[in-house]
Amino acid sequence: MKEKLIIFDTTMRDGEQSPGASMTKDEKLRIARQLERMRVDVIEAGFPASSPGDFDAVHTVAGALKDSTVCALARANDRDISRAAEAIKPAGRRRIHTFIATSPIHMEKKLRMTPDQVFTEAVNAVRFARKFTDDVEFSPEDAGRSEVDFLCRVLEAVIREGARTVNIPDTVGYTMPEQFGSLIRILRERVPNSDKVVWSVHCHNDLGLAVANSLAAVMNGARQVECTVNGLGERAGNASLEEIVMAVRTRQDVFPCDTRLDATQIVPASRLVSGITGFPVQPNKAIVGANAFAHEAGIHQDGVLKSRETYEIMRAEDVGWTTNKLVLGKLSGRNAFKQRLKELAALYESTRSWREPMQAAFADLDERYKVEREVIAATKAALLEWAATHRELAGAVRDGGTVNVEGLLQAVLETRELVRKLRAL
C-alpha cells in the first residue's frame, strides 16, 4: 500500500504575503471551503498575531471547517503562540506552526541572537505550544542556508519536546534539487527519533525550482509538502499545489506515495484564487493554464485525435477542465479541420427539434435590441441637451460676479425638464 503524502496548503498565509494579494475574511472563508472540498489535509489559515483582522479570519475559518486540519502560524514566542491557539480553538482538528530562523545570516543580521539563544527559543516555543494542542509543527526558517550540525541539534530538541511535524524550509529558493533532497535524507538519518515525526518541506520559487526541490524531498522521505494554489506566494511564489499533486499522481511508477486530493477540484480552486487576488494565471501554466491541454500544431492534433496519450500525459477532465482543446490556427492540419467540421455538423443536426423555436426567440431578441437602440439614441440626445444647459448655467453666473437671475432661473427650469425626460426613458 502506498504511503500518504500530506498536502499542507498555505495559500491564505504565505500566498497572501504576495504584494497585492491580501484577502478579506469572507474571501478566506470561500477559499478555505474550496480547499476542504478538494480534500486538502492541512490548511494554514493565517498568522493571527499579525493583526486583529487576520486573527478574526483564522478564527472564522476554524469554526467553519469540519474535515481539514486548521493551522495557524506563530513566531517562537508566547504571545504569538497564545494568539494562534485562541484563533484555532473552534476547529475540530487544529495545529500550531511555530518557527525561528537558524541560518547564520538570519541569526546575526535579523534576530541578533546567538545560536544558543535560538536553540533555547525553539525548545521553549514547542514546549509552550504543546500546552494547547498535541499537533505542533516546527520550522527552522532558512534551513536551506543553515549549518547541518546546528539544524540536527535544534531538530533533535524540538522532537524531544513533542513536535509532530518537522518542516524544512528553503525560504529564499536557494538550494538545488539534488542538494535539497540530500539535506532531507541527511537530517532523517542523523536526527534521533526522526521516525517519530512527519518530515515536511516548504520551498520558494526564486530560481524556479520550488516544485523540483519539493519533489526531490519527497523522493528522500518527506511526507508533507507545503504549497499554494497557482504557486502564489512571496516574491516568485511557493511550490504550486496543482503541480505537486499531479506530478506525484501521474508518476506513480516513481513516487512511493500519493495524496488523497480530489484533483477534479483543482481548476475551480485555481479560478477562485485568481479571481479573489486579481492575479491572472499565465496561459502556459502547468495544469491550470488555459493552454495546458490545448493543441494547435497539426502534428500534435493528428496524434491527439488518434490517441490522446500521444501528447497528453494526463486527462484534462481529471483536474477539473471540461475537455482538452484543438485550436484551429495557421499551424493546424487537415485532420483537426475535418474534426471541427464534423463537430459543427453534429451540433447542427442535434438542434433540429428546437431550431424553429430558437429562430423565433432570436427574432424576438432582435426586435428588443431595436427598442434598446432607440432608448440609447434618446439618452444620447438628452445628454447633449444637459451639456448645453450647463453651458447656459455657466453663462448665467458671470458678468463681473453678479447673478443673472432670469438666466439662472431659465437654466434651472430646463434642467428639471431634462430630468423628467430621462425618467421617462
N, C-alpha and C positions, 0 to 999 in steps of 0.2 A: 504493500500500500504506500502511496506517495505521501511524503511529509507535507505539512501545511505551511504555506508561505503567507505570513500575516501582512495585510495591506494597511498601512498607517497613513491616513490622508491628513495633510496639513495645509490644504487649500485655504482654510479660513484663518489660519495663523500665519505661517510663512508666506503663503500666497498673497495674503492681504498686505504684506510688507512691500509688495511691488509698488513703486511710486504711481499713484493714481488709481490703485485697485481697492481702496477702502470700501467696506461693506457695512450696511446698516444691520440692526438686529434682525429685522424681518428678512432681509436678503440672506443673512447667515442661516436663518431657520429654513428657508427654501432649499439652500444648498445642502444643509445637513440632512434634510428629509430625502433628497435625491441620492445622497451618498448611502444612506441606510437602505434605500430601495435597491441600490446597486450591491448591497451586502458588504460594504466596507467594514473591516473588523474594528479599527480604532479611528476615531475622528477627533483630531486636535482642534477644538473649537475656538481657541484664542489664548490670550495672555492676560488673565484677569487683573493682575496688579498694574497693568499699563494705563488703565483709565476706567472710570465708572461705567462708561458705555460698553467697553469690552467685557467687563465683569457681568453686566446685565445680559449681554448677548450669550456669553458662555452659560450663564445660569438658565436662560430660556431654552437653549439647545439641550442642556442636560435634562430639563424637565419634559422635553418633547420626544426624545428618542427612547426606543424600547429594546432594540436588539444590539446595536453597536455600542462599543465602549466609548465613553466621552472622556477626553483627555484635556487637561489644562497645563500650560507651560508656566514654570516658575524659576526664577533665579535661585541660587543656593543661599537663601536667607529665610528666616522665619516669617517675615511679613509676606513675602511673595507666596510662600507655600501655604500659609493660612488663608490668603485670599483665593488661591487656586482651590483649596479644599472646600471652602464655603461655596464657591461658584458651581462646582460639580456635584454638590451634595444631593440634588434631586435625582441624579442619574442612577439607573439600576446597576449599570457597570461603569465604574469611574477609575481614572488613572491620573496620578500626578507625575508630570515630567519635569524634573529639575536638572539644571546644568550649571557648569562653570568651566571656563577656558583652562586648557592645560598646555598650550604651546608656549615656548619661551617668549615669543614676541607679544602674545596676549597677556601673559602674566606680568611681564615687565612694563610694557607700554600702556596697556589698557587698565588692568586690575591694580598694578603697582603692588603686587603681592609676591612673596617668595613661594617656591614650590611647596614648602611645608605648610604655609598658611592655606594655600589652595587645597592641599590634601585634607586638612582639618575641616575646611568649609564643606567640601564634598561629602565627607563622612557624616558631619552633623546634619547636613541637608537631608540625606537619605534617612537617617535615624528619625528626624523630626517628621518627615513626610509619612513614614510608616505608622505614625500615631493616628493618621486619618484614613489610610487605605492600605491594603496589602499589595495593591498593584502600583508599584513605583518604578519609574524608568529614570535612568541616569545617563546624561550625555557629557562627555569631556569635549567641550567646544574646541574646534580647530584641531581635532585629533590627527588629521592628515599631516600636520606640521609639528606634532608633538613628539617628544623623545619616547621611544618604545618602553624603556625601563620605567620611566615615570608613569606612563599610561598603565602598565601592568600593576604597579604599586597602588595607584588610585582605584583601578577596577577591582582588584582583589578586595580592597577595603569596603567598597560600596556593595559588593556582592555579599560580603560577610554581614553588612548592616541590613540586608534584606531586599536590595534592588532585584526585581524580577526580570527586567529588560535592561540590557546594556546597549546603548546606541552609539555608534562610531560615526561622527560627522566629518565629511570633507567640506568644511564650512566655506572655503573660498574656491572650491573646484580645482585644487592644485594637483592632486595625485593623478597618476596614470592607471588604467585598469589593472594591469599586471601587478603594479606596486600596491594598489589598494586591496586587491584580492589577497595578496601575500600578507598584508598587515592584519587582515581579519584572521587568516589562518594562524599566524604567529601568536596573536592575542589569545585565541582559543586554545592553543597548545600550551602557552606559558602561564596563563592566569588560573590559579587554583579554583576549583568548583565552577569552571566555565560551562560545564554540562548542566548546571542547575539554573541557568538563565537563558533567555532568548537573546540572540545576538542580532542587532538591528543596524541599519545604515541610513544615513541622511546625506545625500550628495547634491552639490550645487553644480551649475552648468557653465561656469565661467569659461571653460575651454571646450564646451560642447560634449563633455564626457560623463554627465550625471547618470544617464541610463546605463552606459557601458560600465562605469565604476560600480553601480548598484548590482548589476548582473554578475560582475566578477566576484563581488562579495557573496552573492547567493551561491555561486559555484564553490565558494570556500567556507560555507557553513552558516552564513547569515540567514535567518528565517523570519525577518521582518524588514520591509523596505518602507521608508518614509518618502512620500511622493505627493504630487499635486495634480489636479485636473489641468490639462493643457500645459503642464510644466510651469505653471505660474509660480513666481517667487522673486526674492530679492535679486537685483542685478540681472543676470542672464537666466535666472529661474532655477527651479528644482528638477529632480528626476520626474519625468512625465508618467503619471499613473497608468494611462492607457497603453503606453509603450512597454512598461514593466509587465503589466498583466498579460498583454498579448504576446510578448516575446516568450515568456515562460510557458504560456498555454500552447503556442504554435510549435515550440521546440521541446516538446515533452520527451523527445529522444535524447535530449541533452541535460535538461534540468531534473533533479531528483525530487522536485516539489511542485505544488500547484496551489492556486488561490481558490477561494470559494465564491469569487465575484460573479454576479450576473452581468456578463460582458455586453448584453444587448442594451444595457442602460448607459453605456459609455458615451455614445453620441449625444443622447439627451442631456447628460451631465455636462459635457463639453459646451453645448449650446447655452445651457443655463448659466454657467460660469462666465462665458464670453459675453452674454447679454448683460449680466449684472455688473461686471467690471468695466465693460466697454472695450476690452482687449480683443480684437478680431483674431480668429485662428487663421494662420497662413495657409493658403490653398494646398501647398505640398506637405503640410504637417502629417506625419505618420498617423494612421488610424482614423483621426478625426478631421483631417483637412478635406476640403471639397474635392480635391483631385486624388485622394488616396486610393480610390477604386475606379478612377476614370481612365479611359484609353482613347487616344486619338490616332496614334501611328497605325497604319494599315497592317503591318506585320503583327503587331500586338493584337489588334482587333480580330484578325483572322484566327490567331491562336486561341483567344478567349471564346470566340464563337464555336470553335471545335471542341475545346475543353478549357474551362475556367482555370484549372490548375496550371496551365502553361505559363500564365503571367500573374496569377493571384495565389498567394500562399495562405490566405485566409478568406473567409466569405464576408462580404460587406454586411450581410444580414446579421452575422454573429456579433457585430459590435454596435448595432443599432441603426445602420443605414437601411433604406428600403431595398435597394439593389445596387449593383455596380452600374457604370455608365459607359456607353460607347459614344464618344463625341465626334460628330462629323466636322471635319476640317480639311485643310489642303493636303494633309498627310494621310487622310483616311483611304482605305482600299475599297474595292468593289464589293466584297462580302459584307462589310459594315453598311454600305449604302443600300444593298439589296435587303439586308435585315431590317433597316429602318423603313423601307417601303412596305415590307410585309407587315410590320407593326402598325403602320398607318392604315393599311388596307384592312387589317383585322379590327382596328378601332372603328373605322368607318362602318364596317358590317355590323359590329356589335351595337351600333346606335340605331339600327333600322327601326326598332319598335318604338322608339321615343324621338325620332328625328323630327316629325311634324310638330309635336308639342314644343320641342326645343326651338324650332324656327319661329313659331308663333310667339314664344317668350322673347326671342331676340327682337322681333318686330316691335313688341310692346316696349322693350328696353330702349330701342332706337327712338320711339315716339317720346318717351320720357326724357331722353337726352336732348331732344329738340326743345322741350319745355325748359330744361335746365339752361340751355344756351340762351334762351330768351331772358331768363332771370339774370344770368351773368351780364348780358348786354345792358339790361335795365340798371343793374348795380353799378356798372361802369359809368353810365350816364349820370346817375345820382352822385357818384363820387366826383365826377368832373364839375357838377353843379356846386357841390360842397366846397371844392377848391376855389371856385370863382367867388363864392360867398365870403370865404375867409380873406380873399384879396380886398373885397369891398369893406370888410370889417376893419382891416388894417388901415385902409384909407380914411375910414370914419373917425379914427382916433389919431389924427395927425394935426396939421395946421397949427404949429407952434405950441403944442402941448395942450390946446383947448379941445374940447369934445364936441364933435358934430352930432348933436342929439338926434336929429332927424335921420341922418345916415346910419347911426348906430342902431336905432330902433328898426329901421328897414332891414338891416343885416340880420338882426335877431329874429324878426318875423320870417325871413327867408330860410334861416337855419331851422326853425321849428317846422316849416313846411317840408324841408328836406328830410327831417327825422320821420315825419308822417309817411312820406313816400317810401322810405327804407323799410318801415314797419309793414307797409302794405305788400312788400315783395314776398 
